[in-house]
């Protein structure tokens, strides 16, 4: 079962910086993300979602491959590529995986202009190493499916101010 974690930030860029850290941790096999979306509410109050995966592009790519293959069979690979890519792009655009887009937009809209919100769906993680990397990144935990104890621990880590090692600064 995956855990949902929603953290709000006071600027438009911090959520993306934290998501970048989480993606690096995923590359190091310390966390398994099902989805990670950044919602930014600009200075005019418009909410924009920045998905982790571009399903339209991946749909077009796989559709193009299969369309070309089918086109080769029927002696018209260019037509097959075009039709396959178009169908794949439409299918990818209509697919919604992970966290519900309407939920994210509605929640992000409740915050002030110039803010960002990070929505993360975590399958599994190595908590001590992940929390160490997130230490001092700020933000306020808004909603989670974690236990109260885990949620409090996460908020404490986000609030902790990092101090440079002795001799630096």
C-alpha positions, 0 to 999 in steps of 0.5 A, spaced: 500 500 500 502 506 498 502 512 502 500 519 500 504 525 503 502 532 501 507 538 503 506 546 502 511 551 501 511 558 501 515 559 494 514 557 487 520 553 487 521 549 493 517 543 491 520 542 485 527 542 489 525 537 494 522 532 488 528 533 485 531 530 491 526 525 491 528 522 484 535 522 486 533 518 492 529 513 487 535 512 483 539 510 489 533 505 491 532 509 497 525 510 495 520 507 491 515 513 488 509 511 485 507 518 483 510 525 485 507 532 482 508 539 483 502 544 483 504 551 483 500 557 484 502 563 480 502 570 482 495 571 478 492 565 482 492 560 476 494 552 479 499 548 474 500 541 475 507 539 473 507 531 473 513 526 474 511 522 468 509 525 461 504 520 459 502 524 452 509 523 450 510 516 452 504 514 449 506 517 442 512 514 442 510 507 444 504 508 439 509 510 434 513 504 434 507 499 434 504 503 428 511 503 424 511 495 425 504 494 423 505 499 417 511 495 415 506 489 415 502 493 410 507 496 406 506 503 409 510 505 415 509 512 415 502 512 415 502 507 420 507 511 424 503 517 424 496 513 426 500 510 431 503 516 434 497 520 434 493 514 437 498 513 443 498 520 444 491 521 445 491 515 449 496 517 454 493 524 455 487 521 457 490 516 462 491 518 469 495 514 474 497 516 481 494 522 484 487 524 482 488 531 478 482 534 481 484 533 488 491 536 487 488 542 483 483 543 488 487 543 494 493 547 491 488 552 489 486 553 497 493 556 498 496 563 497 499 566 490 506 564 489 506 558 493 507 550 491 505 544 493 508 537 493 504 531 492 508 524 493 505 517 493 510 513 496 510 505 495 516 504 500 522 507 502 528 507 507 525 512 512 532 514 516 536 515 509 530 519 506 529 523 512 536 525 512 536 527 505 530 532 507 532 535 513 531 542 513 527 543 506 522 546 510 514 546 508 508 544 512 505 537 512 498 538 509 495 531 508 498 524 509 496 517 510 502 516 515 501 514 522 500 520 527 507 519 529 510 518 522 507 525 520 510 528 526 517 525 525 516 528 518 514 535 520 520 535 525 525 533 520 522 538 515 523 544 520 530 542 522 535 547 520 541 544 517 547 546 521 554 546 517 559 542 519 565 545 524 570 549 520 565 551 515 561 558 515 
